[in-house]
Amino acid sequence: MSATEIDFYELLGVSRDADGGTIKSAYRKLAMKHHPDRNPGCADSEAKFKAISVAYDCLKDPQKRAAYDRYGMEAFQQGMGGGAGQQGFGDIGDIFETIFGQAFGGGAQRGPRRGADLRYDMQVTLEEAFHGKDTQVEIEVSKQCDDCHGSGARPGTRARACNLCQGHGKVRAKQGFFVVERPCPNCHGRGEVITDPCRTCRGEGRVDTPQTLDVEIPPGVDTGTRIRLSGKGEAGPQGAPPGDLYIFVHIAPHAIFQREGTTLATRVPISFTQAALGGEIEILDLSGEAVSLSIPAGIQSGKQLRHRGAGMPVLQGRGRGDLVVEIAVETPTKLTKEQRALLEQFRETETGDECPESRGFFEKLKTVLGA
């Protein structure tokens, strides 16, 4: 909805023969009422404050007021041939364009609008997100009708100007002291109507057609990444430009790795002897390369080891994130007689200092419970 004609006198609540003092007093009262400081966060009050300020700016100036009284809103539309336009009417028109959406009587969009944007959800594996891939998607989308070349009219005919809006695509209606514009209900804002529609597309200028599109998935994509295919969306009606197709990426769960941004994380079990004595382990990253990790002696379950540059690629950038490995110390469940005997021997020689964390816990428990 666009404001196209506004009576400055009605806006300020004064008569057309009001003197400068009356106009100034009326403006001050309204300005105090609708000032943004008194109505914080109220967009309606802010718009009214701007509107009455523009009206007062015009009526307080004798030259601007005389031009407005003589020409009305034409002073805004045409700039008064450079005369009144030099008095700042162009600036006032810009302000009302900001407040009400468009300048007085000008710039309303005519004709068919561009086609709708489309969405396609694609699931890719973590390996595919790591390496990137070229793939194809099959969709059914509206394309321009070949028979009428998108016009919607039967070949050999053409659309005619709408009789209701005279080809403007909009009609006016008065609401209070505003004259508002709406899209023409007969031609739906197009400014023209088709009396003899194309039989193939039934006047739409487009038909649903299956398509196979090539899509490049770059390395480093993540869930939520959007890939835009310009002009591959739905065709606009009556020959209007097509919209765009957006590919929304979703990363499938992985059996080994979890992802957080460019960081890959996994949980690696090690034997309790590895944990006690330390050593080296190797795991494969998503590129298939072996990553060597040094296990410090006495490592505990839950400890995380980080390997720089072994994570996911940076999308549209350089380098890779990190690989984080969480250690899980595994207790053996099957022991040979020899192994059991060695563990029994170890237990007999334990002093409690070998596992300070567990010893400290039980001592703390006794202190808390007063045992």
SULJO-V677083 format. One line per field, one symbol per residue. ss: DSSP state (H for helix, E for strand, L for the rest). phi: phi as a letter, one per 30 degrees, with the letter a starting at -180 (. if undefined). A space follows every 50 residues. Layout:
BEGIN
ss: ???
phi: ???
END
This chain:
BEGIN
ss: LEEEEELHHHHHLLLLLLLHHHHHHHHHHHHHHHLLLLLLLLHHHHHHHH HHHHHHHHHLLHHHHHHHHHHLLHHHHHHHHHLHHHHLHHHHHHHHHHHH LLLLLLLLLLLLLLLLLEEEEEEELHHHHHHLEEEEEEEEEEEELLLLLL LLELLLLLLEELLLLLLLLEEEEEELLEEEEEELLLLLLLLEELLLELLL LLLLLEEEEEEEEEEEELLLLLLLLEEEELLLLLLLHHHLLLLLEEEEEE ELLLLLLEEELLEEEEEEEEEHHHHHHLEEEEEELLLLLEEEEEELLLLL LLLEEEELLLLLELLLLLLELLEEEEEEEELLLLLLHHHHHHHHHHHHLL LLHHHHHHHHHHHHHHHHHLL
phi: .bdcbbdddddcibddcddddddddddddddddcdeddbdicdddddddd ddddddedddceddddddddcidddddcihijddeddjdddddddddddc jadeibiddciddddddcbbcbcbdddddddiacbbbcbcbdbddddchi diceejbbdcddddchidibbcbcbicccccbedddchidibbccbdddd chidiabdbdbccdbccddjdbejdccccdicdddddhiddddccccccb cdecdcccbbicccbaccdbddddddcilbbbbcdddiddccbccddidc ejdccccdiccddddhbcibdcccccdbdcddcbbdddddddddddddcd cjddbddddddddddddddid
END
